[in-house]
Amino acid sequence: MSTVGKNIKRFREEKQVTQEELAERLSVTRQAVSNWECGRTEPDIDTLHKIALFLGVTAEELIYGEKRQYVTNITNISEGSKKVTKAGIGFGTGLAMVISYAAWESVGWAIVHGILGWIYVIYFLIKY
């Protein structure tokens, strides 16, 4: 029996739904549901999504048997990239100011380039 088939059967039984009821809801035969649960065949991705909706679970739960924790990992990656972005913004602005001062020996140009750097960052953040 395939993992997907075991999970379909487990969630179906937990919801106290018969194979006939599930088949009727999906517009397939009861034999198709039986074949999925026995591992002889597997539903296509569209049907898998419909099964998940009907049983009140996610497609991932049907495939893996439990919810995966990748959402948390994506959140952690996003928070880490925000820290790197903030550090990069500060470093880039400071570098622009130093280079401007070195090239034109003017504090005014350094400040202008620092402000332009921040304007670019704000534009970038608004756009994306």
DSSP file (Angstrom, degrees, kcal/mol; ACC not computed):
  #  RESIDUE AA STRUCTURE BP1 BP2  ACC     N-H-->O    O-->H-N    N-H-->O    O-->H-N    TCO  KAPPA ALPHA  PHI   PSI    X-CA   Y-CA   Z-CA
    1    1 A M              0   0    0      0, 0.0    38,-0.2     0, 0.0    37,-0.1   0.000 360.0 360.0 360.0 133.2    0.0    0.0    0.0
    2    2 A S     >  -     0   0    0     34,-0.3     4,-2.6    39,-0.2     5,-0.2  -0.323 360.0-117.3 -74.5 159.4    1.4    3.4   -0.9
    3    3 A T  H  > S+     0   0    0      2,-0.2     4,-2.5     1,-0.2     5,-0.2   0.915 117.1  50.9 -61.8 -43.7    1.9    6.2    1.6
    4    4 A V  H  > S+     0   0    0      1,-0.2     4,-2.6     2,-0.2    -1,-0.2   0.931 110.9  49.0 -60.7 -45.0   -0.7    8.3   -0.2
    5    5 A G  H  > S+     0   0    0      1,-0.2     4,-2.4     2,-0.2    -2,-0.2   0.908 110.5  50.1 -61.1 -43.7   -3.2    5.5   -0.2
    6    6 A K  H  X S+     0   0    0     -4,-2.6     4,-2.7     1,-0.2    -1,-0.2   0.910 112.5  47.9 -60.4 -41.8   -2.7    4.8    3.5
    7    7 A N  H  X S+     0   0    0     -4,-2.5     4,-2.7    55,-0.3     5,-0.3   0.888 109.5  51.6 -69.9 -38.7   -3.2    8.5    4.2
    8    8 A I  H  X S+     0   0    0     -4,-2.6     4,-2.5    54,-0.2    -1,-0.2   0.947 113.7  45.6 -60.1 -46.9   -6.3    8.8    2.1
    9    9 A K  H  X S+     0   0    0     -4,-2.4     4,-2.7     2,-0.2     5,-0.2   0.926 113.1  49.6 -63.0 -44.8   -7.8    5.8    3.9
   10   10 A R  H  X S+     0   0    0     -4,-2.7     4,-2.3     1,-0.2    -2,-0.2   0.945 115.6  41.6 -61.2 -49.6   -6.7    7.1    7.4
   11   11 A F  H  X S+     0   0    0     -4,-2.7     4,-1.7     2,-0.2    -1,-0.2   0.870 114.1  53.3 -68.0 -35.6   -8.2   10.6    6.9
   12   12 A R  H  <>S+     0   0    0     -4,-2.5     5,-2.5    -5,-0.3    -1,-0.2   0.933 112.1  44.4 -63.0 -45.1  -11.3    9.1    5.2
   13   13 A E  H ><5S+     0   0    0     -4,-2.7     3,-1.1     1,-0.2    -2,-0.2   0.868 109.2  56.3 -68.7 -36.5  -11.9    6.8    8.1
   14   14 A E  H 3<5S+     0   0    0     -4,-2.3    -1,-0.2     1,-0.3    -2,-0.2   0.866 110.4  45.3 -61.4 -35.3  -11.2    9.6   10.7
   15   15 A K  T 3<5S-     0   0    0     -4,-1.7    -1,-0.3    -5,-0.1    -2,-0.2   0.430 113.7-123.3 -86.3   0.3  -14.0   11.7    9.0
   16   16 A Q  T < 5 +     0   0    0     -3,-1.1     2,-0.4     1,-0.2    -3,-0.2   0.916  59.7 149.6  55.9  47.8  -16.2    8.6    8.9
   17   17 A V      < -     0   0    0     -5,-2.5    -1,-0.2    -6,-0.1    -2,-0.1  -0.918  40.4-134.3-110.3 134.9  -16.6    8.8    5.2
   18   18 A T     >  -     0   0    0     -2,-0.4     4,-2.3    -3,-0.1     5,-0.2  -0.415  23.2-112.9 -82.5 163.8  -17.2    5.7    3.1
   19   19 A Q  H  > S+     0   0    0      1,-0.2     4,-2.8     2,-0.2     5,-0.2   0.890 119.8  54.9 -60.2 -38.7  -15.3    4.9   -0.1
   20   20 A E  H  > S+     0   0    0      2,-0.2     4,-2.4     1,-0.2    -1,-0.2   0.905 108.0  47.6 -62.9 -42.6  -18.7    5.3   -1.9
   21   21 A E  H  > S+     0   0    0      2,-0.2     4,-2.3     1,-0.2    -1,-0.2   0.918 113.7  47.2 -65.3 -43.7  -19.3    8.8   -0.5
   22   22 A L  H  X S+     0   0    0     -4,-2.3     4,-1.8     2,-0.2    -2,-0.2   0.926 113.0  49.2 -63.5 -44.1  -15.8    9.9   -1.4
   23   23 A A  H  X>S+     0   0    0     -4,-2.8     5,-2.5     1,-0.2     4,-0.8   0.911 111.1  49.8 -61.7 -43.2  -16.1    8.4   -4.9
   24   24 A E  H ><5S+     0   0    0     -4,-2.4     3,-0.7     1,-0.2    -1,-0.2   0.915 110.2  50.1 -63.0 -42.9  -19.4   10.1   -5.4
   25   25 A R  H 3<5S+     0   0    0     -4,-2.3    -1,-0.2     1,-0.2    -2,-0.2   0.844 116.4  41.7 -64.3 -33.6  -18.1   13.5   -4.2
   26   26 A L  H 3<5S-     0   0    0     -4,-1.8    -1,-0.2    -5,-0.2    -2,-0.2   0.470 109.6-121.2 -92.9  -3.1  -15.1   13.2   -6.6
   27   27 A S  T <<5S+     0   0    0     -4,-0.8     2,-0.3    -3,-0.7    -3,-0.2   0.902  75.1 114.8  60.0  43.3  -17.1   11.8   -9.5
   28   28 A V  S   <S-     0   0    0     -5,-2.5    -1,-0.2    -6,-0.1     2,-0.1  -0.785  71.4 -89.2-127.7 175.3  -15.1    8.6   -9.7
   29   29 A T     >  -     0   0    0     -2,-0.3     4,-1.4     1,-0.1     3,-0.3  -0.472  28.8-119.4 -84.2 159.8  -15.9    5.0   -9.0
   30   30 A R  H  > S+     0   0    0      1,-0.2     4,-2.4     2,-0.2     5,-0.1   0.835 116.3  60.6 -63.6 -32.0  -15.6    3.4   -5.7
   31   31 A Q  H  > S+     0   0    0      2,-0.2     4,-2.8     1,-0.2    -1,-0.2   0.854  99.4  55.4 -64.3 -34.7  -13.1    1.0   -7.3
   32   32 A A  H  > S+     0   0    0     -3,-0.3     4,-2.1     2,-0.2    -1,-0.2   0.929 109.4  46.4 -63.3 -44.0  -10.9    4.0   -8.1
   33   33 A V  H  X S+     0   0    0     -4,-1.4     4,-2.4     1,-0.2    -2,-0.2   0.922 112.7  50.3 -62.8 -43.7  -10.9    5.0   -4.4
   34   34 A S  H  X S+     0   0    0     -4,-2.4     4,-2.1     1,-0.2     6,-0.2   0.908 108.7  52.0 -60.7 -42.9  -10.2    1.4   -3.4
   35   35 A N  H  X>S+     0   0    0     -4,-2.8     5,-1.7     2,-0.2     6,-1.4   0.879 109.9  49.4 -62.7 -38.2   -7.3    1.2   -5.9
   36   36 A W  H ><5S+     0   0    0     -4,-2.1     3,-0.8     1,-0.2   -34,-0.3   0.944 112.6  46.9 -63.5 -47.0   -5.8    4.4   -4.4
   37   37 A E  H 3<5S+     0   0    0     -4,-2.4    -2,-0.2     1,-0.3    -1,-0.2   0.809 113.1  48.5 -68.4 -29.3   -6.1    3.1   -0.9
   38   38 A C  H 3<5S-     0   0    0     -4,-2.1    -1,-0.3    -5,-0.2    -2,-0.2   0.550 113.1-118.1 -86.2  -7.6   -4.6   -0.3   -1.8
   39   39 A G  T <<5S+     0   0    0     -3,-0.8    -3,-0.2    -4,-0.7    -4,-0.1   0.583  81.3 120.3  84.0   9.9   -1.7    1.3   -3.6
   40   40 A R  S   <S+     0   0    0     -5,-1.7     2,-0.3    -6,-0.2    -4,-0.2   0.860  86.5   1.7 -73.8 -34.5   -2.5   -0.1   -7.1
   41   41 A T        -     0   0    0     -6,-1.4    -2,-0.3    -9,-0.1   -39,-0.2  -0.894  69.6-137.4-140.1 170.7   -2.9    3.5   -8.5
   42   42 A E        -     0   0    0     -2,-0.3    -6,-0.1    -3,-0.1     2,-0.0  -0.980  26.4-108.2-131.5 147.4   -2.6    7.0   -7.2
   43   43 A P        -     0   0    0      0, 0.0   -39,-0.0     0, 0.0   -38,-0.0  -0.366  37.7-108.1 -70.3 152.4   -4.8   10.0   -7.8
   44   44 A D     >  -     0   0    0      1,-0.1     4,-2.7    -2,-0.0     5,-0.2  -0.274  38.3 -97.7 -72.1 170.5   -3.6   12.8  -10.1
   45   45 A I  H  > S+     0   0    0      1,-0.2     4,-2.0     2,-0.2     5,-0.1   0.850 123.4  51.6 -63.1 -36.9   -2.6   16.1   -8.5
   46   46 A D  H  > S+     0   0    0      2,-0.2     4,-1.9     1,-0.2    -1,-0.2   0.925 113.1  44.7 -65.7 -44.4   -6.0   17.7   -9.2
   47   47 A T  H  > S+     0   0    0      2,-0.2     4,-2.7     1,-0.2    -2,-0.2   0.883 109.8  56.0 -66.6 -38.6   -7.9   14.8   -7.7
   48   48 A L  H  X S+     0   0    0     -4,-2.7     4,-2.4     1,-0.2    -1,-0.2   0.901 107.2  49.8 -59.4 -41.0   -5.5   14.8   -4.7
   49   49 A H  H  X S+     0   0    0     -4,-2.0     4,-2.3     2,-0.2    -1,-0.2   0.910 110.5  49.6 -64.0 -42.7   -6.3   18.4   -4.1
   50   50 A K  H  X S+     0   0    0     -4,-1.9     4,-2.4     2,-0.2    -2,-0.2   0.892 110.3  50.8 -63.8 -40.2  -10.1   17.7   -4.3
   51   51 A I  H  X S+     0   0    0     -4,-2.7     4,-2.6     2,-0.2    -2,-0.2   0.935 109.8  50.5 -61.7 -46.0   -9.7   14.8   -1.8
   52   52 A A  H  X>S+     0   0    0     -4,-2.4     5,-2.4     1,-0.2     4,-0.9   0.918 111.0  48.2 -59.6 -44.9   -7.8   17.1    0.6
   53   53 A L  H ><5S+     0   0    0     -4,-2.3     3,-0.5     1,-0.2    -1,-0.2   0.927 113.1  47.8 -61.7 -45.0  -10.5   19.7    0.4
   54   54 A F  H 3<5S+     0   0    0     -4,-2.4    -2,-0.2     1,-0.2    -1,-0.2   0.885 115.9  43.3 -64.3 -39.1  -13.2   17.2    1.0
   55   55 A L  H 3<5S-     0   0    0     -4,-2.6    -1,-0.2    -5,-0.2    -2,-0.2   0.520 111.6-119.1 -87.3  -4.7  -11.4   15.6    3.9
   56   56 A G  T <<5S+     0   0    0     -4,-0.9     2,-0.3    -3,-0.5    -3,-0.2   0.838  76.5 106.2  73.5  32.9  -10.4   18.9    5.4
   57   57 A V  S   <S-     0   0    0     -5,-2.4    -1,-0.3    -6,-0.2     2,-0.2  -0.777  71.7 -97.7-129.8 176.0   -6.7   18.3    5.2
   58   58 A T     >  -     0   0    0     -2,-0.3     4,-1.6     1,-0.1     5,-0.1  -0.580  29.1-116.2 -92.6 161.5   -3.9   19.6    3.0
   59   59 A A  H  > S+     0   0    0      1,-0.2     4,-2.1     2,-0.2     5,-0.2   0.865 117.6  58.8 -62.3 -34.7   -2.5   17.9    0.0
   60   60 A E  H  >>S+     0   0    0      1,-0.2     4,-3.8     2,-0.2     5,-0.6   0.904 102.0  53.0 -60.5 -41.1    0.8   17.6    1.9
   61   61 A E  H  >5S+     0   0    0      1,-0.2     4,-1.8     2,-0.2    -1,-0.2   0.882 108.9  49.8 -64.1 -36.2   -0.9   15.7    4.7
   62   62 A L  H  <5S+     0   0    0     -4,-1.6   -55,-0.3     2,-0.2    -1,-0.2   0.881 118.3  39.4 -67.2 -36.5   -2.2   13.3    2.2
   63   63 A I  H  <5S+     0   0    0     -4,-2.1    -2,-0.2    -5,-0.1    -3,-0.2   0.935 132.9  20.9 -78.0 -47.5    1.2   12.8    0.7
   64   64 A Y  H  <5S-     0   0    0     -4,-3.8    -3,-0.2     2,-0.2    -2,-0.2   0.639  96.8-121.5-100.8 -17.1    3.4   12.9    3.8
   65   65 A G  S  <<S+     0   0    0     -4,-1.8     2,-0.3    -5,-0.6    -4,-0.2   0.312  87.1  42.8  93.0  -9.7    0.9   12.0    6.5
   66   66 A E  S    S-     0   0    0     -6,-0.4    -2,-0.2    -8,-0.0     2,-0.2  -0.978  96.4 -82.4-158.0 163.3    1.5   15.1    8.5
   67   67 A K        -     0   0    0     -2,-0.3     2,-0.2    -3,-0.1    -6,-0.0  -0.538  46.3-129.5 -72.2 138.3    1.9   18.8    8.0
   68   68 A R        -     0   0    0     -2,-0.2     3,-0.4     1,-0.1    -1,-0.1  -0.529   5.1-134.7 -85.5 157.0    5.5   19.8    7.0
   69   69 A Q  S >> S+     0   0    0      1,-0.2     4,-1.3    -2,-0.2     3,-0.5   0.116  71.5 112.9 -99.1  20.8    7.3   22.5    8.9
   70   70 A Y  H 3>  +     0   0    0      1,-0.2     4,-2.6     2,-0.2     5,-0.2   0.781  66.9  67.2 -66.9 -24.6    8.7   24.3    5.9
   71   71 A V  H 3> S+     0   0    0     -3,-0.4     4,-2.2     1,-0.2    -1,-0.2   0.923 101.7  47.6 -60.3 -43.5    6.5   27.3    6.5
   72   72 A T  H <> S+     0   0    0     -3,-0.5     4,-2.5     1,-0.2    -1,-0.2   0.905 110.9  51.7 -62.3 -42.0    8.5   28.0    9.7
   73   73 A N  H  X S+     0   0    0     -4,-1.3     4,-2.4     1,-0.2    -2,-0.2   0.897 108.5  50.1 -63.7 -40.3   11.8   27.6    7.8
   74   74 A I  H  X S+     0   0    0     -4,-2.6     4,-2.6     2,-0.2    -1,-0.2   0.903 110.2  51.3 -64.3 -40.5   10.7   30.0    5.1
   75   75 A T  H  X S+     0   0    0     -4,-2.2     4,-2.5     2,-0.2    -2,-0.2   0.921 110.1  49.1 -61.4 -43.9    9.8   32.5    7.8
   76   76 A N  H  X S+     0   0    0     -4,-2.5     4,-2.3     2,-0.2    -2,-0.2   0.897 111.2  49.5 -63.0 -40.2   13.2   32.1    9.4
   77   77 A I  H  X S+     0   0    0     -4,-2.4     4,-2.4     2,-0.2    -1,-0.2   0.916 110.7  50.7 -64.1 -42.5   14.9   32.6    6.0
   78   78 A S  H  X S+     0   0    0     -4,-2.6     4,-1.7     1,-0.2    -2,-0.2   0.917 110.8  47.8 -62.1 -44.0   12.9   35.7    5.4
   79   79 A E  H  X S+     0   0    0     -4,-2.5     4,-1.7     1,-0.2    -1,-0.2   0.893 111.9  50.7 -64.5 -39.0   13.8   37.1    8.8
   80   80 A G  H  X S+     0   0    0     -4,-2.3     4,-2.1     1,-0.2    -2,-0.2   0.889 108.7  51.1 -64.8 -39.6   17.5   36.3    8.2
   81   81 A S  H  X S+     0   0    0     -4,-2.4     4,-2.6     1,-0.2    -1,-0.2   0.834 105.6  56.3 -69.3 -30.3   17.4   38.0    4.8
   82   82 A K  H  X S+     0   0    0     -4,-1.7     4,-2.6     2,-0.2    -1,-0.2   0.909 107.8  48.4 -64.8 -40.9   15.9   41.2    6.4
   83   83 A K  H  X S+     0   0    0     -4,-1.7     4,-2.3     2,-0.2    -2,-0.2   0.926 113.4  46.6 -63.6 -44.1   18.8   41.3    8.8
   84   84 A V  H  X S+     0   0    0     -4,-2.1     4,-2.6     2,-0.2    -2,-0.2   0.900 111.8  52.0 -64.3 -40.5   21.3   40.9    5.9
   85   85 A T  H  X S+     0   0    0     -4,-2.6     4,-2.7     2,-0.2    -2,-0.2   0.925 109.5  48.7 -62.1 -45.5   19.4   43.5    3.9
   86   86 A K  H  X S+     0   0    0     -4,-2.6     4,-2.2     1,-0.2    -1,-0.2   0.917 113.3  47.1 -61.4 -43.1   19.5   46.1    6.7
   87   87 A A  H  X S+     0   0    0     -4,-2.3     4,-2.5     1,-0.2    -1,-0.2   0.911 113.0  49.5 -64.5 -41.4   23.2   45.5    7.2
   88   88 A G  H  X S+     0   0    0     -4,-2.6     4,-3.0     2,-0.2     5,-0.2   0.875 109.0  52.3 -64.9 -38.7   23.8   45.7    3.4
   89   89 A I  H  X S+     0   0    0     -4,-2.7     4,-2.5     2,-0.2     5,-0.2   0.949 112.4  44.7 -62.8 -48.8   21.8   49.0    3.2
   90   90 A G  H  X S+     0   0    0     -4,-2.2     4,-2.4     1,-0.2    -2,-0.2   0.921 116.4  45.9 -61.2 -45.1   23.9   50.6    6.0
   91   91 A F  H  X S+     0   0    0     -4,-2.5     4,-2.8     2,-0.2    -2,-0.2   0.925 113.3  49.4 -64.9 -45.1   27.2   49.3    4.5
   92   92 A G  H  X S+     0   0    0     -4,-3.0     4,-2.4     2,-0.2    -2,-0.2   0.900 112.4  47.2 -62.7 -42.1   26.3   50.4    1.0
   93   93 A T  H  X S+     0   0    0     -4,-2.5     4,-2.1    -5,-0.2    -1,-0.2   0.931 113.7  47.9 -65.6 -45.0   25.2   53.9    2.0
   94   94 A G  H  X S+     0   0    0     -4,-2.4     4,-2.3    -5,-0.2    -2,-0.2   0.908 112.0  49.9 -60.8 -42.3   28.4   54.3    4.1
   95   95 A L  H  X S+     0   0    0     -4,-2.8     4,-2.8     1,-0.2     5,-0.3   0.903 109.1  51.7 -64.2 -41.9   30.5   53.1    1.3
   96   96 A A  H  X S+     0   0    0     -4,-2.4     4,-2.4     1,-0.2    -1,-0.2   0.902 110.8  48.8 -60.9 -40.3   28.9   55.5   -1.2
   97   97 A M  H  X S+     0   0    0     -4,-2.1     4,-2.4     2,-0.2    -2,-0.2   0.920 112.4  47.4 -66.7 -42.9   29.5   58.3    1.2
   98   98 A V  H  X S+     0   0    0     -4,-2.3     4,-2.6     2,-0.2    -2,-0.2   0.930 114.0  46.8 -64.6 -45.8   33.2   57.4    1.7
   99   99 A I  H  X S+     0   0    0     -4,-2.8     4,-2.6     1,-0.2     5,-0.2   0.912 112.3  50.8 -63.4 -42.1   33.8   57.0   -2.0
  100  100 A S  H  X S+     0   0    0     -4,-2.4     4,-2.6    -5,-0.3     6,-0.4   0.922 112.1  46.6 -61.2 -43.8   32.1   60.2   -2.8
  101  101 A Y  H  X S+     0   0    0     -4,-2.4     4,-2.2     1,-0.2    -2,-0.2   0.916 113.6  48.6 -64.8 -42.2   34.2   62.1   -0.2
  102  102 A A  H  < S+     0   0    0     -4,-2.6    -2,-0.2     2,-0.2    -1,-0.2   0.886 115.7  43.8 -65.6 -38.6   37.4   60.5   -1.5
  103  103 A A  H  < S+     0   0    0     -4,-2.6    -2,-0.2    -5,-0.2    -1,-0.2   0.905 132.4  18.2 -75.0 -42.3   36.6   61.3   -5.1
  104  104 A W  H  < S-     0   0    0     -4,-2.6    -2,-0.2    -5,-0.2    -3,-0.2   0.445  89.4-134.4-111.8  -1.4   35.4   64.9   -4.7
  105  105 A E     <  +     0   0    0     -4,-2.2     2,-0.4    -5,-0.3    -4,-0.2   0.891  65.3 125.5  46.5  46.3   36.8   65.7   -1.2
  106  106 A S     >  -     0   0    0     -6,-0.4     4,-1.6    -5,-0.1    -1,-0.2  -0.986  56.3-157.7-138.7 125.5   33.5   67.2   -0.3
  107  107 A V  H  > S+     0   0    0     -2,-0.4     4,-2.5     1,-0.2     5,-0.2   0.860  97.8  60.7 -65.7 -35.0   31.2   66.4    2.6
  108  108 A G  H  > S+     0   0    0      1,-0.2     4,-2.5     2,-0.2    -1,-0.2   0.929 105.2  45.4 -58.8 -47.8   28.3   67.8    0.7
  109  109 A W  H  > S+     0   0    0      1,-0.2     4,-2.7     2,-0.2    -1,-0.2   0.875 111.1  54.2 -64.6 -36.1   28.7   65.2   -2.1
  110  110 A A  H  X S+     0   0    0     -4,-1.6     4,-2.0     2,-0.2    -2,-0.2   0.925 110.6  45.6 -62.8 -43.7   29.1   62.5    0.4
  111  111 A I  H  X S+     0   0    0     -4,-2.5     4,-2.7     2,-0.2    -2,-0.2   0.919 111.9  52.1 -66.0 -43.2   25.8   63.4    2.1
  112  112 A V  H  X S+     0   0    0     -4,-2.5     4,-2.7     1,-0.2    -2,-0.2   0.930 111.3  46.6 -59.0 -46.0   24.1   63.7   -1.3
  113  113 A H  H  X S+     0   0    0     -4,-2.7     4,-2.1     2,-0.2    -1,-0.2   0.863 111.0  52.5 -67.5 -34.0   25.2   60.2   -2.3
  114  114 A G  H  X S+     0   0    0     -4,-2.0     4,-1.8    -5,-0.2    -2,-0.2   0.925 111.6  46.1 -63.6 -44.3   24.2   58.9    1.1
  115  115 A I  H  X S+     0   0    0     -4,-2.7     4,-2.5     2,-0.2    -2,-0.2   0.911 111.3  52.0 -65.2 -42.9   20.7   60.4    0.7
  116  116 A L  H  X S+     0   0    0     -4,-2.7     4,-2.4     1,-0.2    -1,-0.2   0.883 107.0  54.5 -60.4 -37.9   20.5   59.1   -2.9
  117  117 A G  H  X S+     0   0    0     -4,-2.1     4,-2.1     1,-0.2    -1,-0.2   0.921 109.8  45.8 -60.7 -44.1   21.4   55.6   -1.6
  118  118 A W  H  X S+     0   0    0     -4,-1.8     4,-2.6     2,-0.2    -2,-0.2   0.872 110.3  53.7 -68.9 -36.7   18.5   55.7    0.9
  119  119 A I  H  X S+     0   0    0     -4,-2.5     4,-2.6     2,-0.2    -2,-0.2   0.922 109.3  49.3 -62.5 -42.7   16.1   57.0   -1.8
  120  120 A Y  H  X S+     0   0    0     -4,-2.4     4,-2.8     2,-0.2    -2,-0.2   0.919 110.8  50.0 -61.3 -43.3   17.0   54.1   -4.0
  121  121 A V  H  X S+     0   0    0     -4,-2.1     4,-2.6     2,-0.2    -2,-0.2   0.928 111.4  47.7 -61.9 -45.6   16.5   51.7   -1.1
  122  122 A I  H  X S+     0   0    0     -4,-2.6     4,-2.3     2,-0.2    -1,-0.2   0.917 112.6  49.5 -62.8 -43.0   13.1   53.1   -0.3
  123  123 A Y  H  X S+     0   0    0     -4,-2.6     4,-2.7     1,-0.2    -2,-0.2   0.927 111.8  49.2 -58.9 -45.8   12.1   53.0   -4.0
  124  124 A F  H  X S+     0   0    0     -4,-2.8     4,-2.4     1,-0.2    -2,-0.2   0.906 111.4  48.6 -61.4 -43.8   13.3   49.3   -4.2
  125  125 A L  H  < S+     0   0    0     -4,-2.6    -1,-0.2     2,-0.2    -2,-0.2   0.880 113.7  46.5 -66.3 -38.5   11.3   48.4   -1.0
  126  126 A I  H  < S+     0   0    0     -4,-2.3    -2,-0.2    -5,-0.2    -1,-0.2   0.919 114.7  47.1 -69.0 -43.0    8.1   50.0   -2.3
  127  127 A K  H  <        0   0    0     -4,-2.7    -2,-0.2     1,-0.2    -1,-0.2   0.892 360.0 360.0 -67.2 -40.4    8.4   48.5   -5.8
  128  128 A Y     <        0   0    0     -4,-2.4    -1,-0.2    -5,-0.2    -2,-0.2   0.414 360.0 360.0-109.3 360.0    9.2   44.9   -4.6
